[in-house]
Amino acid sequence: MLNATGGRFPTLDFAGGTVVHITSGVSALVTALYLGRRLGYPKEPISPHSMVLCFIGAGLLWVGWFGFNAGSALGAGPLATSAFVNTQFAAAAGALAWGAAEWIRSGKPSALGAVSGAVAGLATVTQAAGFVQPISAVLIGLIAGAGCFFMVVKVKNWFGYDDSLDAFGVHGVGGTMGALLTGIFASSAINPIFGKDALGHARPTGWVDGNHAQVLHQLTAAGIAWGFAIVGTLAILFVVDHLVGVRVSEDDEEQGLDLSQHGEQGYDWESNAS
């Protein structure tokens, strides 16, 4: 929901992006490090089993995100419209930026890269959707697409962690960038959330308005979210690991979790072949 936390150090978070994206992404990283790599990673390629389903899923996310961001205005009006437009612009810009980065790096863009960039743009603009102008949303999307691409393609390989869905690279990093970029681009012309001064002028919201301290407030909020996610995730993993375990045996992993854990298969190739 739209909010600016009270006290001396107010932070801006339009649709819960700090909580949703930073905590989920950081928790994914902690879990990936705790579990360790999948068998064969990274020597054996582990690609999505269905690009069609990836594309459908990303499309459903993109549409649903309008309700998440615009709906956080809690009513139909100019603020909801602004959040809707910013969501669209950032997602499209993220897809373009990721695709361009892929094109530069490998000579060809991919459908998986385009949808990954779109989700990166969505994750990054969530906190800013009700605070920034459309051109700022485009810039946020471009930064998100390029920045998250770098995290997924380069940084993950440098450190060698096995984040299979790139939840940290897209959501954790995107959410963190979103917190900081909100502090930079938030505009009182879109959302004068801090009210007016004695002369009746809207108080500055973000850096572009002249409220330079807002970036520090956003950084503080992001740091708290990081700390909460790390400590909470480690505590949950420790308890679950000692009660039932969190990783299957190598034989079960080789066989596949559908079959070893549930006694069924997602694709029955033998029946199809016959």
PELINBEL-V693060 format. One record per residue. N is the residue number from 1. RES is the residue in one small letter. SS is DSSP state (a for helix, b for strand, c for the rest). OMEGA is omega in whole degrees, -180 to 180 (none if undefined). Layout:
n=N res=RES ss=SS omega=OMEGA
n=N res=RES ss=SS omega=OMEGA
This chain:
n=1 res=m ss=c omega=176
n=2 res=l ss=c omega=175
n=3 res=n ss=c omega=167
n=4 res=a ss=b omega=-174
n=5 res=t ss=c omega=-176
n=6 res=g ss=c omega=-179
n=7 res=g ss=c omega=-176
n=8 res=r ss=c omega=-176
n=9 res=f ss=c omega=-177
n=10 res=p ss=c omega=176
n=11 res=t ss=c omega=-178
n=12 res=l ss=b omega=179
n=13 res=d ss=c omega=-169
n=14 res=f ss=c omega=-174
n=15 res=a ss=c omega=177
n=16 res=g ss=c omega=-176
n=17 res=g ss=a omega=179
n=18 res=t ss=a omega=-178
n=19 res=v ss=a omega=-173
n=20 res=v ss=a omega=-170
n=21 res=h ss=a omega=179
n=22 res=i ss=a omega=-177
n=23 res=t ss=a omega=-180
n=24 res=s ss=a omega=-179
n=25 res=g ss=a omega=179
n=26 res=v ss=a omega=176
n=27 res=s ss=a omega=177
n=28 res=a ss=a omega=179
n=29 res=l ss=a omega=180
n=30 res=v ss=a omega=180
n=31 res=t ss=a omega=178
n=32 res=a ss=a omega=179
n=33 res=l ss=a omega=-180
n=34 res=y ss=a omega=-178
n=35 res=l ss=a omega=-173
n=36 res=g ss=c omega=-174
n=37 res=r ss=c omega=170
n=38 res=r ss=c omega=178
n=39 res=l ss=c omega=177
n=40 res=g ss=c omega=-179
n=41 res=y ss=c omega=3
n=42 res=p ss=c omega=-175
n=43 res=k ss=c omega=-180
n=44 res=e ss=c omega=180
n=45 res=p ss=c omega=179
n=46 res=i ss=c omega=-174
n=47 res=s ss=c omega=175
n=48 res=p ss=c omega=-176
n=49 res=h ss=c omega=-179
n=50 res=s ss=c omega=177
n=51 res=m ss=a omega=179
n=52 res=v ss=a omega=180
n=53 res=l ss=a omega=175
n=54 res=c ss=a omega=-178
n=55 res=f ss=a omega=178
n=56 res=i ss=a omega=-180
n=57 res=g ss=a omega=179
n=58 res=a ss=a omega=177
n=59 res=g ss=a omega=177
n=60 res=l ss=a omega=177
n=61 res=l ss=a omega=-177
n=62 res=w ss=a omega=179
n=63 res=v ss=a omega=-179
n=64 res=g ss=a omega=-178
n=65 res=w ss=a omega=177
n=66 res=f ss=a omega=177
n=67 res=g ss=a omega=-179
n=68 res=f ss=a omega=-177
n=69 res=n ss=a omega=-179
n=70 res=a ss=a omega=180
n=71 res=g ss=a omega=180
n=72 res=s ss=a omega=174
n=73 res=a ss=a omega=177
n=74 res=l ss=c omega=177
n=75 res=g ss=c omega=178
n=76 res=a ss=c omega=-178
n=77 res=g ss=c omega=-178
n=78 res=p ss=a omega=-178
n=79 res=l ss=a omega=177
n=80 res=a ss=a omega=178
n=81 res=t ss=a omega=179
n=82 res=s ss=a omega=179
n=83 res=a ss=a omega=179
n=84 res=f ss=a omega=-179
n=85 res=v ss=a omega=-179
n=86 res=n ss=a omega=178
n=87 res=t ss=a omega=-180
n=88 res=q ss=a omega=-177
n=89 res=f ss=a omega=-178
n=90 res=a ss=a omega=179
n=91 res=a ss=a omega=180
n=92 res=a ss=a omega=179
n=93 res=a ss=a omega=177
n=94 res=g ss=a omega=178
n=95 res=a ss=a omega=179
n=96 res=l ss=a omega=-178
n=97 res=a ss=a omega=179
n=98 res=w ss=a omega=179
n=99 res=g ss=a omega=178
n=100 res=a ss=a omega=179
n=101 res=a ss=a omega=176
n=102 res=e ss=a omega=-178
n=103 res=w ss=a omega=179
n=104 res=i ss=a omega=-175
n=105 res=r ss=a omega=-172
n=106 res=s ss=a omega=178
n=107 res=g ss=c omega=179
n=108 res=k ss=c omega=174
n=109 res=p ss=c omega=-180
n=110 res=s ss=c omega=177
n=111 res=a ss=a omega=179
n=112 res=l ss=a omega=177
n=113 res=g ss=a omega=-180
n=114 res=a ss=a omega=-179
n=115 res=v ss=a omega=176
n=116 res=s ss=a omega=178
n=117 res=g ss=a omega=178
n=118 res=a ss=a omega=179
n=119 res=v ss=a omega=176
n=120 res=a ss=a omega=178
n=121 res=g ss=a omega=179
n=122 res=l ss=a omega=-179
n=123 res=a ss=a omega=-175
n=124 res=t ss=a omega=-177
n=125 res=v ss=a omega=-175
n=126 res=t ss=c omega=-178
n=127 res=q ss=c omega=-174
n=128 res=a ss=c omega=-168
n=129 res=a ss=c omega=-178
n=130 res=g ss=c omega=-178
n=131 res=f ss=c omega=-171
n=132 res=v ss=c omega=176
n=133 res=q ss=c omega=-176
n=134 res=p ss=a omega=-180
n=135 res=i ss=a omega=176
n=136 res=s ss=a omega=177
n=137 res=a ss=a omega=177
n=138 res=v ss=a omega=179
n=139 res=l ss=a omega=178
n=140 res=i ss=a omega=179
n=141 res=g ss=a omega=179
n=142 res=l ss=a omega=178
n=143 res=i ss=a omega=-180
n=144 res=a ss=a omega=-179
n=145 res=g ss=a omega=-179
n=146 res=a ss=a omega=-178
n=147 res=g ss=a omega=-180
n=148 res=c ss=a omega=174
n=149 res=f ss=a omega=179
n=150 res=f ss=a omega=180
n=151 res=m ss=a omega=-176
n=152 res=v ss=a omega=-174
n=153 res=v ss=a omega=-175
n=154 res=k ss=a omega=-172
n=155 res=v ss=a omega=179
n=156 res=k ss=a omega=178
n=157 res=n ss=a omega=179
n=158 res=w ss=a omega=-176
n=159 res=f ss=a omega=173
n=160 res=g ss=c omega=178
n=161 res=y ss=c omega=-174
n=162 res=d ss=c omega=176
n=163 res=d ss=c omega=-167
n=164 res=s ss=c omega=-179
n=165 res=l ss=c omega=-178
n=166 res=d ss=c omega=180
n=167 res=a ss=a omega=178
n=168 res=f ss=a omega=-177
n=169 res=g ss=a omega=-178
n=170 res=v ss=a omega=-174
n=171 res=h ss=a omega=-180
n=172 res=g ss=a omega=180
n=173 res=v ss=a omega=178
n=174 res=g ss=a omega=179
n=175 res=g ss=a omega=179
n=176 res=t ss=a omega=176
n=177 res=m ss=a omega=-180
n=178 res=g ss=a omega=178
n=179 res=a ss=a omega=-178
n=180 res=l ss=a omega=-179
n=181 res=l ss=a omega=174
n=182 res=t ss=a omega=178
n=183 res=g ss=a omega=-180
n=184 res=i ss=a omega=-168
n=185 res=f ss=a omega=-178
n=186 res=a ss=c omega=-175
n=187 res=s ss=c omega=177
n=188 res=s ss=c omega=177
n=189 res=a ss=c omega=178
n=190 res=i ss=c omega=-175
n=191 res=n ss=c omega=179
n=192 res=p ss=c omega=-170
n=193 res=i ss=c omega=-180
n=194 res=f ss=c omega=175
n=195 res=g ss=c omega=-176
n=196 res=k ss=b omega=178
n=197 res=d ss=c omega=-176
n=198 res=a ss=c omega=180
n=199 res=l ss=c omega=179
n=200 res=g ss=c omega=178
n=201 res=h ss=c omega=179
n=202 res=a ss=b omega=178
n=203 res=r ss=c omega=-179
n=204 res=p ss=c omega=-177
n=205 res=t ss=c omega=-178
n=206 res=g ss=c omega=-178
n=207 res=w ss=a omega=-178
n=208 res=v ss=a omega=178
n=209 res=d ss=a omega=-176
n=210 res=g ss=c omega=178
n=211 res=n ss=c omega=-174
n=212 res=h ss=c omega=-178
n=213 res=a ss=a omega=-176
n=214 res=q ss=a omega=179
n=215 res=v ss=a omega=178
n=216 res=l ss=a omega=178
n=217 res=h ss=a omega=179
n=218 res=q ss=a omega=178
n=219 res=l ss=a omega=178
n=220 res=t ss=a omega=179
n=221 res=a ss=a omega=179
n=222 res=a ss=a omega=179
n=223 res=g ss=a omega=177
n=224 res=i ss=a omega=179
n=225 res=a ss=a omega=176
n=226 res=w ss=a omega=-178
n=227 res=g ss=a omega=179
n=228 res=f ss=a omega=-178
n=229 res=a ss=a omega=-179
n=230 res=i ss=a omega=-177
n=231 res=v ss=a omega=-179
n=232 res=g ss=a omega=-179
n=233 res=t ss=a omega=178
n=234 res=l ss=a omega=179
n=235 res=a ss=a omega=180
n=236 res=i ss=a omega=180
n=237 res=l ss=a omega=-180
n=238 res=f ss=a omega=-179
n=239 res=v ss=a omega=-179
n=240 res=v ss=a omega=-179
n=241 res=d ss=a omega=-179
n=242 res=h ss=a omega=178
n=243 res=l ss=a omega=-175
n=244 res=v ss=c omega=-177
n=245 res=g ss=c omega=-178
n=246 res=v ss=c omega=180
n=247 res=r ss=c omega=-180
n=248 res=v ss=c omega=178
n=249 res=s ss=c omega=179
n=250 res=e ss=a omega=179
n=251 res=d ss=a omega=179
n=252 res=d ss=a omega=180
n=253 res=e ss=a omega=177
n=254 res=e ss=a omega=-180
n=255 res=q ss=a omega=-177
n=256 res=g ss=c omega=-174
n=257 res=l ss=a omega=177
n=258 res=d ss=a omega=-176
n=259 res=l ss=a omega=-174
n=260 res=s ss=a omega=-177
n=261 res=q ss=a omega=-174
n=262 res=h ss=a omega=178
n=263 res=g ss=c omega=179
n=264 res=e ss=c omega=-179
n=265 res=q ss=c omega=177
n=266 res=g ss=c omega=-179
n=267 res=y ss=c omega=179
n=268 res=d ss=c omega=-174
n=269 res=w ss=a omega=-178
n=270 res=e ss=a omega=179
n=271 res=s ss=a omega=180
n=272 res=n ss=a omega=-179
n=273 res=a ss=a omega=-179
n=274 res=s ss=c omega=none
